[in-house]
């Protein structure tokens, strides 16, 4: 390193590399011809205790492209398995990704810094290990929007272009994403060792997860059963949050479900415009396995696969283990329903609980179905319908029920509106605006639309002047929307 280059310190403490030998392959990122920083998330960098000004240049671009490992890094490719669209793949792993290491942030939290698109690894199979600029920017946009919406998620730290083109449907500019997560341990990580019958490593991994993410479980009588219960709870909460904002992940494979309860891998994802329980945007999901309405049951399915890996730890008597685990799994729909109803009460401006609230919320969605009603705008504007005699025809029966329910609460209309506006966003990553930003960036290296969209999405609940177009549904000529995973 030249003496005039800024010294960049990472507060690394790499427990995964130290504690889980055999769960990864040490590896280096590929050197790229011309790494250039497109966007550094300076706010997140500061949270991680990093010098944002030093990183926002060529040195940072080299580090976050994978070309240069910072001091203290233990760069490695993690191994895992996974059910992909229902079919089991016994070995997947970081085929185009690297874990740089773990840092302790300014609040004392342990967080992974991970690269996506940094080149081939031993787990790449037939892939090139690279990523195109468009999908990388998509992950930046959607991930940061989810964070601003209060939804647990991996975070985008940086986007770097590599100075090379990669072949997908055509030649596209190459890029790498640096992302941050509580960890990158997945259901598929457990599945890899379970499929190989390596019980000692399943236990080692479970103990590591408990120590890192859920240390309070160490005191439980059966910490592994408690781990299952806790992961089920975090996932129920997460999926409910997805559903409440109209987010469709698109590829809910078991290797895309984190044990920490964060949303990961924004490939063929999108937000619904009009309410449609069958909404599906992924070009690779021909049967609608991961359609909007299927996300809660598919999360339950994934957690069942996680449960299967833990059975030998839960009880040495398999019959007893199955009985105990099944009791936990069977609670998932009820737990999810509880989180969803809690969120819907908030969206509807209800601060107390009534027995008929579930029916009120469910009947609203039924009434909205097939009406081409903008989902985000409907909930944002609902507070204005508390006293409106010109009700939409599809809500002629529902609105009087809602108003009667609201009248039971001792809260002013002004306070109800303010409360609802804190949970009903005005701005979400609308698909046509995301595509507009990605096209301009990938085709013309024009990042102005991307930057403006990011500025809008960082405060999704706050109305601001000159941002009206970011609340509008897609124009009619936008057509049916399809997304691609980018591999």
Helices and strands as residue ranges (DSSP letters): H 15-19, E 24-26, E 36-40, H 42-47, H 52-55, H 58-65, E 76-78, E 82-84, E 87-89, E 97-104, E 110-116, E 131-132, H 133-148, E 155-167, E 171-181, H 187-195, H 199-213, G 215-219, H 223-245, E 247-248, G 254-256, E 270-271, G 292-294, H 295-314, H 318-329, H 332-347, H 357-368, H 375-381, G 382-385, G 393-395, H 398-407, H 413-421, H 431-444, H 448-457, G 468-471, G 476-478
